[in-house]
Amino acid sequence: MNFELSIEDYTIILNALHYYKKVEKRGNFQQYNEKRINALRDKLAKQTVQSKFSFEEYGDIINGNTRD
């Protein structure tokens, strides 16, 4: 699949996923728990922002932790 999203579109999707984690889900929607929603968020981020770093390495960089 190929989608053309603006950064605004991407932000709307991320915000919707964030708020969806907080609401009560009924019926078949109960399968979309916080873990699954976070996995989707991470998958979108990995495909949208290409990086040579893994999420763990990026977190270390942001927090000032270096691996020597």
RAKATA-V232380 format. One line per field, one symbol per residue. ss: DSSP state (H for helix, E for strand, - for the rest). phi: phi as a letter, one per 40 degrees, with the letter a starting at -180 (. if undefined). psi: psi as a letter, one per 30 degrees, with the letter a starting at -180 (. if undefined). A space follows every 10 residues. Layout:
ss=???
phi=???
psi=???
This chain:
ss=------HHHH HHHHHHHHHH ------HHHH H--HHHHHHH HHHHHHHH-- ----HHHHHH HH------
phi=.bbbbcccdc cccccccccc ccccbbfccc cccdcccccc dcccccccbc acccdcccdc cccgcbbb
psi=kjkjkleeee eeeeeeeeee fflkklbfff fileeeeeee eeeeeefejk lfkleeeeee eeggkkj.
